């Protein structure tokens, strides 16, 4: 078993095309959430400078269908996919992938130190949704019931050095 790992900093739609068929055990991805249309303009304050609330243009028009065929091509027959997503995209992930996988579920990451809500309007964004797709032929590795919860609770990593990918 080869335990060497490499990080690549590349356009995923281009890079995935260069990957070998049936070469990946696990796809863990954090694609765009299509929320940029809801986060535009600055957040204005009386007591400090404005905060930019614009989300990058790469967050527009993401569709899991654009990745489906290549994900299935590179994934080993017993491989799995976990993808971070948002409430507005979970239905699309389900529509595209549920018919193709043995099990389609979601997992929640509860962040104990979420980003503050400056205007105190609405809930904190303290949860991240992750869609989990187990391919036919996978092996369940749960030992006890208390290992089978569909949530994880931890803080967001802060003040850690940035990982630099291969150029």
C-alpha positions in Angstrom: 0.0 0.0 0.0 1.4 3.4 -1.0 1.0 5.9 1.8 2.3 8.9 -0.1 -0.1 11.8 -0.6 0.2 14.8 -2.9 -1.8 18.0 -3.0 -2.4 19.7 -6.3 -3.5 23.3 -6.7 -5.2 23.1 -10.1 -8.5 23.7 -11.9 -10.4 20.5 -10.8 -12.5 20.2 -14.0 -9.3 20.2 -16.1 -7.1 18.1 -13.7 -9.6 15.4 -13.1 -9.6 14.6 -16.9 -5.9 13.6 -16.5 -6.5 11.1 -13.7 -6.6 7.3 -14.4 -9.8 5.3 -14.4 -10.6 3.5 -11.1 -7.6 5.1 -9.3 -9.3 6.9 -6.4 -10.5 5.4 -3.1 -12.1 8.5 -1.7 -13.2 11.9 -3.1 -13.4 14.5 -0.4 -14.3 17.9 -2.0 -15.5 21.3 -1.0 -16.9 22.8 -4.3 -18.7 26.1 -4.6 -22.1 26.5 -2.9 -23.8 28.8 -5.3 -24.4 31.4 -2.6 -22.7 34.4 -4.2 -26.0 35.8 -5.4 -27.0 36.1 -1.7 -23.7 37.7 -0.6 -23.2 40.9 -2.4 -22.1 44.4 -1.5 -20.6 45.6 1.7 -21.8 45.2 5.3 -22.1 48.8 6.6 -21.3 49.9 10.1 -21.5 53.2 11.9 -18.5 52.5 14.2 -16.0 51.0 11.8 -15.1 50.6 8.1 -17.4 48.4 5.9 -16.8 44.7 5.5 -16.7 43.3 2.0 -19.5 40.7 1.6 -18.9 39.8 -2.0 -18.2 36.2 -2.7 -15.9 35.4 -5.6 -17.2 34.8 -9.1 -16.1 31.1 -9.0 -19.0 30.5 -6.7 -21.6 31.0 -9.5 -23.3 28.3 -11.5 -21.8 25.2 -9.9 -23.6 22.0 -10.8 -22.6 18.5 -9.5 -23.6 17.0 -12.8 -20.5 18.6 -14.4 -18.4 16.3 -12.2 -20.5 13.2 -12.1 -19.0 11.3 -15.1 -15.4 12.0 -14.1 -16.0 11.2 -10.4 -17.5 7.9 -11.4 -14.7 7.2 -13.9 -11.8 7.8 -11.4 -13.5 6.2 -8.4 -12.7 2.6 -7.5 -15.7 0.3 -7.5 -15.8 0.4 -3.7 -14.9 4.1 -3.4 -16.9 6.8 -1.7 -17.5 10.5 -2.2 -18.0 13.1 0.6 -18.8 16.7 -0.6 -19.3 19.8 1.4 -22.4 21.6 0.3 -25.1 24.0 1.4 -28.8 23.8 2.1 -29.6 25.1 -1.4 -27.6 22.4 -3.2 -28.3 19.2 -1.3 -31.3 18.4 -3.4 -29.2 18.7 -6.6 -26.5 16.5 -5.2 -29.2 13.9 -4.3 -30.8 14.1 -7.8 -27.5 13.6 -9.6 -25.8 10.9 -7.4 -28.4 9.0 -5.4 -29.5 6.7 -8.2 -25.8 5.7 -8.7 -24.8 4.9 -5.2 -25.7 2.3 -2.7 -26.2 4.8 0.1 -26.7 8.6 0.0 -26.8 10.4 3.3 -25.7 13.7 4.8 -23.3 14.5 7.6 -23.2 17.7 9.7 -20.0 19.4 10.9 -20.9 21.6 13.9 -18.3 24.3 14.3 -17.9 25.4 18.0 -16.3 28.7 17.0 -18.2 29.9 13.9 -17.7 33.2 12.2 -19.6 35.9 14.1 -22.8 37.5 12.7 -21.9 41.1 12.8 -25.5 42.4 12.6 -26.9 39.6 14.9 -29.6 38.9 12.2 -30.3 35.2 11.8 -28.4 32.1 13.0 -24.7 31.8 13.1 -23.3 29.7 10.2 -22.1 27.0 12.7 -23.0 24.0 10.6 -21.6 22.6 7.4 -23.5 20.0 5.4 -21.6 17.2 3.8 -23.2 14.8 1.4 -21.9 11.2 1.8 -22.1 8.7 -1.0 -21.1 5.1 -0.5 -20.5 3.1 -3.6 -21.8 -0.4 -4.1 -19.2 -2.8 -2.8 -18.0 -0.5 0.0 -17.1 -1.9 3.4 -18.6 -0.4 6.5 -16.0 0.0 9.3 -18.2 1.0 12.2 -17.5 -0.9 15.4 -20.2 0.5 17.8 -23.4 2.4 17.6 -21.8 5.5 19.1 -19.5 5.7 16.1 -22.4 6.0 13.7 -23.7 9.5 14.4 -24.1 11.8 11.4 -22.5 14.8 13.0 -19.1 15.9 14.1 -18.3 18.7 16.5 -15.1 20.7 16.5 -13.6 24.1 16.2 -12.6 25.7 12.9 -8.8 25.5 12.5 -7.4 29.0 13.0 -3.9 30.4 12.8 -2.4 27.4 11.1 0.1 27.7 8.3 -1.4 27.6 4.8 -0.9 24.4 2.9 0.8 25.1 -0.4 -0.2 22.8 -3.2 1.9 21.7 -6.1 1.8 24.3 -9.0 
